[in-house]
Amino acid sequence: MVVHFIAFYLIFLNIPDDAPVVVETGTRSKSYLTPSVPVALLCSFLLGLGDSCFNTQLYSILGCLYAEESAPVFAIFKFIQSICAAVAFLYSNYLLLSWQLLVMVIFGFTGTLCFFLVEKMNDLLLGLPEY
């Protein structure tokens, strides 16, 4: 999640705040930094890296917790993930970039916290030693 937060901060600095909502006319706002293609490419790389790591961990814990009924669990997971992506696409043309990034930070932090809680509860139930 730290990788995502770094990417969100760089996006916040690199792209003007009203860029998502002024599609036809273009933005006249200034970003905090001079917009840069290399920084944008770095942000996309960091988002992809963070997403792949986070999804790998989620698949791993879902596979361990629900080994017997994994197909329905993964179907529900992908369904909820798709619903959340659709909602994000719906509000993306109406919210300023800073608010969109704030929503992602809040949900990312909450999701990571819940992941660690579930992993800790699973370790306690299985009686695994703490390191």
N, CA and C atoms as an extended XYZ file, in Angstrom:
393
Properties=species:S:1:pos:R:3:atomname:S:1:resname:S:1:resid:I:1 pbc="F F F"
N         0.820       -1.188        0.000 N   MET     1
C         0.000        0.000        0.000 CA  MET     1
C         0.866        1.253        0.000 C   MET     1
N         2.063        1.143        0.522 N   VAL     2
C         2.970        2.286        0.524 CA  VAL     2
C         3.282        2.702       -0.918 C   VAL     2
N         3.415        1.716       -1.798 N   VAL     3
C         3.681        2.006       -3.209 CA  VAL     3
C         2.512        2.799       -3.803 C   VAL     3
N         1.292        2.401       -3.457 N   HIS     4
C         0.118        3.139       -3.930 CA  HIS     4
C         0.111        4.568       -3.401 C   HIS     4
N         0.420        4.745       -2.138 N   PHE     5
C         0.402        6.086       -1.549 CA  PHE     5
C         1.456        6.989       -2.201 C   PHE     5
N         2.623        6.436       -2.516 N   ILE     6
C         3.644        7.218       -3.227 CA  ILE     6
C         3.132        7.612       -4.603 C   ILE     6
N         2.499        6.661       -5.296 N   ALA     7
C         1.948        6.961       -6.624 CA  ALA     7
C         0.848        8.015       -6.532 C   ALA     7
N        -0.025        7.909       -5.544 N   PHE     8
C        -1.094        8.898       -5.379 CA  PHE     8
C        -0.513       10.292       -5.133 C   PHE     8
N         0.528       10.368       -4.321 N   TYR     9
C         1.143       11.665       -4.033 CA  TYR     9
C         1.780       12.256       -5.294 C   TYR     9
N         2.464       11.423       -6.061 N   LEU    10
C         3.071       11.905       -7.298 CA  LEU    10
C         2.016       12.335       -8.315 C   LEU    10
N         0.912       11.608       -8.370 N   ILE    11
C        -0.194       12.004       -9.255 CA  ILE    11
C        -0.751       13.341       -8.809 C   ILE    11
N        -0.925       13.506       -7.514 N   PHE    12
C        -1.437       14.766       -6.960 CA  PHE    12
C        -0.531       15.935       -7.342 C   PHE    12
N         0.774       15.718       -7.315 N   LEU    13
C         1.720       16.776       -7.646 CA  LEU    13
C         1.838       17.019       -9.148 C   LEU    13
N         1.656       15.976       -9.957 N   ASN    14
C         1.950       16.040      -11.381 CA  ASN    14
C         0.768       16.458      -12.254 C   ASN    14
N        -0.450       16.194      -11.822 N   ILE    15
C        -1.630       16.436      -12.659 CA  ILE    15
C        -2.491       17.516      -12.005 C   ILE    15
N        -2.986       18.480      -12.791 N   PRO    16
C        -3.859       19.519      -12.224 CA  PRO    16
C        -5.126       18.920      -11.612 C   PRO    16
N        -5.625       19.592      -10.586 N   ASP    17
C        -6.748       19.069       -9.804 CA  ASP    17
C        -8.031       18.928      -10.617 C   ASP    17
N        -8.277       19.820      -11.551 N   ASP    18
C        -9.539       19.763      -12.291 CA  ASP    18
C        -9.429       18.977      -13.598 C   ASP    18
N        -8.338       18.260      -13.821 N   ALA    19
C        -8.136       17.515      -15.065 CA  ALA    19
C        -9.242       16.493      -15.359 C   ALA    19
N        -9.792       15.776      -14.380 N   PRO    20
C       -10.831       14.800      -14.712 CA  PRO    20
C       -12.171       15.417      -15.121 C   PRO    20
N       -12.441       16.655      -14.741 N   VAL    21
C       -13.783       17.214      -14.958 CA  VAL    21
C       -13.871       18.185      -16.130 C   VAL    21
N       -12.765       18.590      -16.730 N   VAL    22
C       -12.806       19.525      -17.860 CA  VAL    22
C       -12.262       18.835      -19.110 C   VAL    22
N       -13.026       17.911      -19.640 N   VAL    23
C       -12.566       17.104      -20.761 CA  VAL    23
C       -12.581       17.902      -22.062 C   VAL    23
N       -13.678       18.617      -22.346 N   GLU    24
C       -13.806       19.304      -23.636 CA  GLU    24
C       -12.894       20.525      -23.746 C   GLU    24
N       -12.852       21.343      -22.711 N   THR    25
C       -12.122       22.609      -22.801 CA  THR    25
C       -10.660       22.479      -22.410 C   THR    25
N       -10.310       21.469      -21.683 N   GLY    26
C        -8.947       21.341      -21.185 CA  GLY    26
C        -8.767       22.151      -19.917 C   GLY    26
N        -7.818       21.754      -19.123 N   THR    27
C        -7.607       22.424      -17.843 CA  THR    27
C        -6.770       23.685      -18.011 C   THR    27
N        -7.098       24.684      -17.238 N   ARG    28
C        -6.302       25.901      -17.193 CA  ARG    28
C        -5.579       26.011      -15.843 C   ARG    28
N        -5.829       25.057      -14.984 N   SER    29
C        -5.179       25.048      -13.671 CA  SER    29
C        -3.735       24.584      -13.810 C   SER    29
N        -2.962       24.965      -12.849 N   LYS    30
C        -1.566       24.545      -12.802 CA  LYS    30
C        -1.416       23.448      -11.758 C   LYS    30
N        -0.567       22.493      -12.061 N   SER    31
C        -0.252       21.472      -11.071 CA  SER    31
C         0.888       21.981      -10.195 C   SER    31
N         1.169       21.267       -9.120 N   TYR    32
C         2.225       21.691       -8.201 CA  TYR    32
C         3.605       21.571       -8.852 C   TYR    32
N         3.766       20.544       -9.682 N   LEU    33
C         4.986       20.385      -10.459 CA  LEU    33
C         4.651       20.633      -11.924 C   LEU    33
N         5.650       20.866      -12.719 N   THR    34
C         5.425       20.928      -14.157 CA  THR    34
C         5.058       19.525      -14.621 C   THR    34
N         3.903       19.343      -15.297 N   PRO    35
C         3.508       17.997      -15.717 CA  PRO    35
C         4.607       17.331      -16.546 C   PRO    35
N         4.866       16.097      -16.200 N   SER    36
C         5.988       15.380      -16.795 CA  SER    36
C         5.554       13.980      -17.203 C   SER    36
N         5.892       13.589      -18.405 N   VAL    37
C         5.568       12.245      -18.889 CA  VAL    37
C         6.326       11.179      -18.092 C   VAL    37
N         7.634       11.347      -17.818 N   PRO    38
C         8.317       10.319      -17.014 CA  PRO    38
C         7.696       10.116      -15.629 C   PRO    38
N         7.250       11.194      -14.986 N   VAL    39
C         6.611       11.051      -13.671 CA  VAL    39
C         5.278       10.306      -13.825 C   VAL    39
N         4.530       10.611      -14.880 N   ALA    40
C         3.267        9.913      -15.126 CA  ALA    40
C         3.510        8.431      -15.394 C   ALA    40
N         4.552        8.111      -16.152 N   LEU    41
C         4.881        6.702      -16.404 CA  LEU    41
C         5.334        6.002      -15.128 C   LEU    41
N         6.093        6.707      -14.289 N   LEU    42
C         6.497        6.145      -12.999 CA  LEU    42
C         5.269        5.863      -12.136 C   LEU    42
N         4.303        6.794      -12.147 N   CYS    43
C         3.072        6.595      -11.374 CA  CYS    43
C         2.305        5.374      -11.870 C   CYS    43
N         2.214        5.219      -13.184 N   SER    44
C         1.488        4.055      -13.712 CA  SER    44
C         2.206        2.763      -13.362 C   SER    44
N         3.545        2.777      -13.397 N   PHE    45
C         4.302        1.592      -12.990 CA  PHE    45
C         4.062        1.273      -11.517 C   PHE    45
N         4.114        2.305      -10.665 N   LEU    46
C         3.904        2.087       -9.228 CA  LEU    46
C         2.492        1.584       -8.938 C   LEU    46
N         1.492        2.114       -9.645 N   LEU    47
C         0.123        1.636       -9.445 CA  LEU    47
C        -0.012        0.174       -9.860 C   LEU    47
N         0.597       -0.197      -10.983 N   GLY    48
C         0.543       -1.590      -11.425 CA  GLY    48
C         1.266       -2.523      -10.468 C   GLY    48
N         2.441       -2.095      -10.000 N   LEU    49
C         3.209       -2.905       -9.051 CA  LEU    49
C         2.444       -3.086       -7.742 C   LEU    49
N         1.917       -1.996       -7.202 N   GLY    50
C         1.168       -2.075       -5.951 CA  GLY    50
C        -0.087       -2.912       -6.084 C   GLY    50
N        -0.780       -2.776       -7.214 N   ASP    51
C        -2.001       -3.548       -7.442 CA  ASP    51
C        -1.696       -5.036       -7.567 C   ASP    51
N        -0.626       -5.375       -8.263 N   SER    52
C        -0.291       -6.796       -8.405 CA  SER    52
C         0.117       -7.403       -7.062 C   SER    52
N         0.864       -6.668       -6.261 N   CYS    53
C         1.249       -7.175       -4.935 CA  CYS    53
C         0.034       -7.333       -4.028 C   CYS    53
N        -0.838       -6.320       -4.032 N   PHE    54
C        -2.016       -6.365       -3.166 CA  PHE    54
C        -2.943       -7.498       -3.582 C   PHE    54
N        -3.182       -7.665       -4.883 N   ASN    55
C        -4.056       -8.741       -5.355 CA  ASN    55
C        -3.452      -10.116       -5.091 C   ASN    55
N        -2.127      -10.236       -5.207 N   THR    56
C        -1.481      -11.516       -4.897 CA  THR    56
C        -1.716      -11.889       -3.438 C   THR    56
N        -1.588      -10.922       -2.539 N   GLN    57
C        -1.826      -11.191       -1.127 CA  GLN    57
C        -3.293      -11.537       -0.855 C   GLN    57
N        -4.197      -10.817       -1.530 N   LEU    58
C        -5.619      -11.114       -1.346 CA  LEU    58
C        -5.971      -12.509       -1.837 C   LEU    58
N        -5.472      -12.875       -3.021 N   TYR    59
C        -5.738      -14.223       -3.545 CA  TYR    59
C        -5.157      -15.288       -2.631 C   TYR    59
N        -3.987      -15.005       -2.085 N   SER    60
C        -3.337      -15.962       -1.190 CA  SER    60
C        -4.157      -16.191        0.071 C   SER    60
N        -4.615      -15.113        0.691 N   ILE    61
C        -5.367      -15.285        1.939 CA  ILE    61
C        -6.750      -15.879        1.671 C   ILE    61
N        -7.385      -15.505        0.559 N   LEU    62
C        -8.679      -16.116        0.234 CA  LEU    62
C        -8.525      -17.604       -0.057 C   LEU    62
N        -7.445      -17.975       -0.755 N   GLY    63
C        -7.199      -19.388       -1.039 CA  GLY    63
C        -6.923      -20.192        0.214 C   GLY    63
N        -6.253      -19.581        1.195 N   CYS    64
C        -5.969      -20.282        2.456 CA  CYS    64
C        -7.210      -20.386        3.347 C   CYS    64
N        -7.979      -19.307        3.422 N   LEU    65
C        -9.146      -19.294        4.305 CA  LEU    65
C       -10.287      -20.148        3.767 C   LEU    65
N       -10.441      -20.180        2.460 N   TYR    66
C       -11.571      -20.885        1.850 CA  TYR    66
C       -11.068      -21.911        0.853 C   TYR    66
N       -10.223      -22.816        1.302 N   ALA    67
C        -9.632      -23.817        0.415 CA  ALA    67
C       -10.683      -24.769       -0.146 C   ALA    67
N       -11.701      -25.085        0.638 N   GLU    68
C       -12.713      -26.054        0.196 CA  GLU    68
C       -13.715      -25.455       -0.783 C   GLU    68
N       -14.073      -24.196       -0.607 N   GLU    69
C       -15.062      -23.567       -1.491 CA  GLU    69
C       -14.464      -22.322       -2.147 C   GLU    69
N       -13.344      -22.519       -2.838 N   SER    70
C       -12.619      -21.374       -3.384 CA  SER    70
C       -13.313      -20.743       -4.592 C   SER    70
N       -13.987      -21.519       -5.418 N   ALA    71
C       -14.616      -20.953       -6.624 CA  ALA    71
C       -15.681      -19.904       -6.289 C   ALA    71
N       -16.625      -20.175       -5.371 N   PRO    72
C       -17.600      -19.140       -5.040 CA  PRO    72
C       -16.976      -17.909       -4.382 C   PRO    72
N       -15.950      -18.119       -3.564 N   VAL    73
C       -15.298      -16.997       -2.885 CA  VAL    73
C       -14.616      -16.082       -3.893 C   VAL    73
N       -13.907      -16.660       -4.850 N   PHE    74
C       -13.250      -15.835       -5.857 CA  PHE    74
C       -14.261      -15.165       -6.780 C   PHE    74
N       -15.365      -15.823       -7.037 N   ALA    75
C       -16.423      -15.204       -7.845 CA  ALA    75
C       -17.017      -13.997       -7.122 C   ALA    75
N       -17.274      -14.130       -5.832 N   ILE    76
C       -17.797      -13.006       -5.048 CA  ILE    76
C       -16.770      -11.881       -4.983 C   ILE    76
N       -15.502      -12.236       -4.799 N   PHE    77
C       -14.440      -11.233       -4.749 CA  PHE    77
C       -14.373      -10.449       -6.053 C   PHE    77
N       -14.368      -11.140       -7.187 N   LYS    78
C       -14.299      -10.451       -8.482 CA  LYS    78
C       -15.568       -9.633       -8.738 C   LYS    78
N       -16.718      -10.114       -8.282 N   PHE    79
C       -17.966       -9.368       -8.445 CA  PHE    79
C       -17.904       -8.042       -7.686 C   PHE    79
N       -17.484       -8.089       -6.425 N   ILE    80
C       -17.396       -6.872       -5.617 CA  ILE    80
C       -16.328       -5.938       -6.177 C   ILE    80
N       -15.213       -6.486       -6.633 N   GLN    81
C       -14.164       -5.670       -7.231 CA  GLN    81
C       -14.676       -4.977       -8.499 C   GLN    81
N       -15.461       -5.669       -9.292 N   SER    82
C       -16.005       -5.080      -10.513 CA  SER    82
C       -17.047       -4.002      -10.207 C   SER    82
N       -17.869       -4.231       -9.190 N   ILE    83
C       -18.853       -3.214       -8.785 CA  ILE    83
C       -18.136       -1.941       -8.323 C   ILE    83
N       -17.083       -2.110       -7.529 N   CYS    84
C       -16.332       -0.943       -7.058 CA  CYS    84
C       -15.668       -0.203       -8.214 C   CYS    84
N       -15.155       -0.930       -9.202 N   ALA    85
C       -14.557       -0.276      -10.372 CA  ALA    85
C       -15.614        0.492      -11.158 C   ALA    85
N       -16.812       -0.076      -11.286 N   ALA    86
C       -17.891        0.612      -12.003 CA  ALA    86
C       -18.303        1.890      -11.277 C   ALA    86
N       -18.395        1.841       -9.965 N   VAL    87
C       -18.741        3.034       -9.185 CA  VAL    87
C       -17.653        4.102       -9.348 C   VAL    87
N       -16.384        3.674       -9.347 N   ALA    88
C       -15.283        4.629       -9.531 CA  ALA    88
C       -15.350        5.274      -10.911 C   ALA    88
N       -15.702        4.504      -11.936 N   PHE    89
C       -15.854        5.086      -13.264 CA  PHE    89
C       -17.015        6.068      -13.304 C   PHE    89
N       -18.062        5.797      -12.552 N   LEU    90
C       -19.203        6.704      -12.537 CA  LEU    90
C       -18.862        8.054      -11.909 C   LEU    90
N       -18.155        8.050      -10.788 N   TYR    91
C       -17.879        9.328      -10.136 CA  TYR    91
C       -16.627       10.020      -10.687 C   TYR    91
N       -15.866        9.356      -11.545 N   SER    92
C       -14.592        9.934      -11.999 CA  SER    92
C       -14.753       11.201      -12.823 C   SER    92
N       -15.867       11.375      -13.514 N   ASN    93
C       -16.070       12.592      -14.302 CA  ASN    93
C       -16.669       13.737      -13.492 C   ASN    93
N       -16.989       13.505      -12.233 N   TYR    94
C       -17.662       14.524      -11.428 CA  TYR    94
C       -16.836       15.013      -10.247 C   TYR    94
N       -15.894       14.217       -9.769 N   LEU    95
C       -15.068       14.608       -8.624 CA  LEU    95
C       -13.723       15.130       -9.091 C   LEU    95
N       -13.216       16.140       -8.399 N   LEU    96
C       -11.872       16.626       -8.671 CA  LEU    96
C       -10.846       15.554       -8.327 C   LEU    96
N        -9.680       15.659       -8.914 N   LEU    97
C        -8.647       14.642       -8.740 CA  LEU    97
C        -8.256       14.459       -7.275 C   LEU    97
N        -8.154       15.543       -6.525 N   SER    98
C        -7.755       15.416       -5.118 CA  SER    98
C        -8.774       14.611       -4.326 C   SER    98
N       -10.064       14.774       -4.619 N   TRP    99
C       -11.092       13.995       -3.927 CA  TRP    99
C       -11.050       12.534       -4.347 C   TRP    99
N       -10.787       12.280       -5.622 N   GLN   100
C       -10.668       10.890       -6.075 CA  GLN   100
C        -9.492       10.196       -5.391 C   GLN   100
N        -8.371       10.913       -5.283 N   LEU   101
C        -7.206       10.339       -4.605 CA  LEU   101
C        -7.482       10.118       -3.123 C   LEU   101
N        -8.219       11.031       -2.508 N   LEU   102
C        -8.579       10.861       -1.095 CA  LEU   102
C        -9.450        9.626       -0.892 C   LEU   102
N       -10.412        9.416       -1.773 N   VAL   103
C       -11.262        8.223       -1.694 CA  VAL   103
C       -10.401        6.966       -1.799 C   VAL   103
N        -9.451        6.961       -2.734 N   MET   104
C        -8.591        5.779       -2.894 CA  MET   104
C        -7.685        5.564       -1.687 C   MET   104
N        -7.187        6.647       -1.094 N   VAL   105
C        -6.342        6.508        0.099 CA  VAL   105
C        -7.151        5.949        1.261 C   VAL   105
N        -8.356        6.461        1.459 N   ILE   106
C        -9.191        5.985        2.577 CA  ILE   106
C        -9.547        4.519        2.405 C   ILE   106
N       -10.031        4.153        1.222 N   PHE   107
C       -10.398        2.754        1.002 CA  PHE   107
C        -9.170        1.845        0.989 C   PHE   107
N        -8.044        2.320        0.464 N   GLY   108
C        -6.827        1.517        0.475 CA  GLY   108
C        -6.313        1.264        1.878 C   GLY   108
N        -6.322        2.310        2.711 N   PHE   109
C        -5.882        2.147        4.090 CA  PHE   109
C        -6.827        1.217        4.858 C   PHE   109
N        -8.132        1.412        4.675 N   THR   110
C        -9.113        0.563        5.358 CA  THR   110
C        -8.989       -0.887        4.897 C   THR   110
N        -8.813       -1.098        3.602 N   GLY   111
C        -8.656       -2.452        3.077 CA  GLY   111
C        -7.408       -3.132        3.595 C   GLY   111
N        -6.315       -2.383        3.674 N   THR   112
C        -5.069       -2.952        4.194 CA  THR   112
C        -5.197       -3.286        5.671 C   THR   112
N        -5.832       -2.410        6.428 N   LEU   113
C        -6.057       -2.672        7.844 CA  LEU   113
C        -6.911       -3.923        8.036 C   LEU   113
N        -7.975       -4.049        7.258 N   CYS   114
C        -8.835       -5.235        7.346 CA  CYS   114
C        -8.081       -6.496        6.945 C   CYS   114
N        -7.218       -6.395        5.936 N   PHE   115
C        -6.410       -7.548        5.527 CA  PHE   115
C        -5.545       -8.028        6.680 C   PHE   115
N        -4.859       -7.090        7.345 N   PHE   116
C        -4.001       -7.486        8.460 CA  PHE   116
C        -4.809       -8.057        9.620 C   PHE   116
N        -5.989       -7.522        9.876 N   LEU   117
C        -6.838       -8.065       10.937 CA  LEU   117
C        -7.275       -9.488       10.616 C   LEU   117
N        -7.696       -9.733        9.406 N   VAL   118
C        -8.126      -11.082        9.009 CA  VAL   118
C        -6.961      -12.051        9.070 C   VAL   118
N        -5.788      -11.611        8.605 N   GLU   119
C        -4.621      -12.486        8.654 CA  GLU   119
C        -4.235      -12.804       10.100 C   GLU   119
N        -4.311      -11.805       10.966 N   LYS   120
C        -3.971      -12.020       12.381 CA  LYS   120
C        -4.976      -12.961       13.047 C   LYS   120
N        -6.267      -12.744       12.766 N   MET   121
C        -7.290      -13.632       13.339 CA  MET   121
C        -7.120      -15.056       12.837 C   MET   121
N        -6.764      -15.224       11.579 N   ASN   122
C        -6.551      -16.559       11.033 CA  ASN   122
C        -5.350      -17.226       11.700 C   ASN   122
N        -4.282      -16.474       11.924 N   ASP   123
C        -3.107      -17.028       12.599 CA  ASP   123
C        -3.439      -17.438       14.034 C   ASP   123
N        -4.256      -16.636       14.706 N   LEU   124
C        -4.640      -16.989       16.080 CA  LEU   124
C        -5.521      -18.229       16.112 C   LEU   124
N        -6.420      -18.365       15.145 N   LEU   125
C        -7.279      -19.537       15.095 CA  LEU   125
C        -6.495      -20.805       14.780 C   LEU   125
N        -5.497      -20.699       13.937 N   LEU   126
C        -4.688      -21.871       13.588 CA  LEU   126
C        -3.601      -22.137       14.608 C   LEU   126
N        -3.349      -21.197       15.529 N   GLY   127
C        -2.331      -21.373       16.550 CA  GLY   127
C        -0.926      -21.238       16.025 C   GLY   127
N        -0.728      -20.451       14.979 N   LEU   128
C         0.595      -20.253       14.436 CA  LEU   128
C         1.407      -19.333       15.344 C   LEU   128
N         2.704      -19.588       15.484 N   PRO   129
C         3.511      -18.719       16.344 CA  PRO   129
C         3.711      -17.346       15.695 C   PRO   129
N         3.830      -16.333       16.561 N   GLU   130
C         4.080      -14.980       16.079 CA  GLU   130
C         5.573      -14.764       15.936 C   GLU   130
N         5.954      -14.009       14.927 N   TYR   131
C         7.371      -13.702       14.700 CA  TYR   131
C         7.608      -12.249       14.884 C   TYR   131
